[in-house]
Amino acid sequence: MLKLLFKDAIKSPGKLLALCMVVYLATMSFFVAGFVALLAARWLQKAMQKKAKELEAAEAEAVKAEALKAQAAQSVAAATVTATATAVANDTVAAPPAPKRQYAKSAVVIPFKTGTR
C-alpha cells in the first residue's frame, strides 16, 4: 500500500495531497505519528530483509563461480602435470635446474648529510 501511495506522488496532485494530509495528521496526533512511524519501520525492515536476501544470492553465485574456476584450474593443472611427466619420462638426460641469482649486498651505509651534528 505504501508503495502505491509513494509511487509517482510528485506527478499526481491527489497523491501529493494525501501524503500532505497524512503528514499533517501525524503532526497533530501522537497516535497517527506512532502509526506512521510503525509503518515506516516495517517498510524499512522489509527493505533490509529483501536486500539481505539479494546479497546472499549474489554471494552464493560468486562462490559457485569460484568453485567452477578452481575446478577448471585443477583440471588444467592435472593435464599439465601429465604432459610434463610424459615429457620427462621420454627424456634420457634431464637438465639441472638453473641456479638462483645472487645479488650483491651492500655493506656500506652512508648517513645523510643534514648540516646538523
C-alpha positions in Angstrom: 0.0 0.0 0.0 2.8 2.4 0.8 4.5 1.7 -2.4 1.3 2.6 -4.3 0.9 5.8 -2.3 4.5 7.0 -2.7 4.9 5.9 -6.4 4.7 9.0 -8.6 3.5 11.2 -5.7 5.0 14.3 -7.2 3.4 13.8 -10.6 -0.1 13.2 -9.2 -1.7 16.1 -7.2 -4.2 13.7 -5.5 -1.4 11.5 -4.1 0.6 14.5 -3.1 -2.4 15.9 -1.2 -3.0 12.6 0.5 0.7 12.5 1.6 0.4 16.0 2.9 -2.7 15.2 4.9 -1.0 12.1 6.5 1.9 14.2 7.5 -0.4 16.9 8.8 -2.3 14.4 10.9 0.9 12.9 12.1 2.0 16.3 13.4 -1.3 16.8 15.3 -1.8 13.4 16.8 0.5 11.1 18.8 -1.4 8.1 17.7 -1.2 8.9 14.0 2.5 9.8 14.4 3.1 6.4 16.1 1.2 4.6 13.4 3.2 6.3 10.6 6.4 5.6 12.5 5.5 1.9 12.8 4.6 1.7 9.1 8.0 3.3 8.2 9.9 1.0 10.5 8.1 -2.1 9.0 8.8 -0.9 5.4 12.5 -0.3 6.3 12.7 -3.8 7.9 11.2 -5.5 4.8 13.5 -3.5 2.5 16.6 -4.6 4.5 15.5 -8.2 4.5 15.0 -8.1 0.7 18.4 -6.5 0.3 20.0 -9.2 2.6 18.4 -12.0 0.5 19.7 -10.4 -2.7 23.2 -10.2 -1.2 23.1 -13.8 -0.1 22.0 -14.9 -3.5 24.8 -12.9 -5.2 27.3 -14.3 -2.7 26.2 -17.9 -3.4 26.6 -17.2 -7.2 30.1 -15.9 -6.5 31.0 -19.0 -4.5 29.6 -21.2 -7.2 31.7 -19.3 -9.9 34.8 -19.6 -7.8 34.3 -23.3 -7.4 33.9 -23.7 -11.1 37.1 -21.7 -11.7 39.0 -23.8 -9.2 37.8 -27.0 -10.8 38.8 -25.7 -14.2 42.2 -24.7 -12.9 42.7 -28.1 -11.2 41.9 -29.9 -14.4 44.3 -27.8 -16.4 47.0 -28.3 -13.8 46.4 -32.1 -13.9 46.7 -32.1 -17.7 49.9 -30.1 -17.5 51.4 -32.4 -14.9 50.6 -35.5 -17.0 52.1 -33.8 -20.1 55.2 -32.8 -18.2 55.6 -36.3 -16.7 55.4 -37.9 -20.1 57.9 -35.4 -21.5 60.3 -36.1 -18.6 59.9 -39.8 -19.0 60.8 -39.6 -22.7 64.0 -37.6 -22.0 67.0 -39.6 -21.1 69.0 -36.8 -19.5 67.3 -34.1 -17.5 68.9 -30.7 -17.5 69.9 -29.4 -14.0 67.8 -26.6 -12.7 69.2 -23.1 -13.1 70.8 -21.6 -10.0 69.1 -18.7 -8.3 70.6 -15.3 -9.0 72.6 -13.9 -6.2 72.5 -10.2 -5.8 75.3 -8.3 -4.1 74.5 -7.0 -0.6 75.8 -3.6 0.2 77.8 -3.5 3.5 78.3 0.3 3.4 75.7 2.6 4.9 76.2 6.3 4.2 74.4 8.6 6.6 72.5 11.6 5.3 74.3 15.0 5.5 71.7 17.3 7.1 74.0 20.1 8.2 73.5 19.4 11.8 75.6 17.3 14.1 
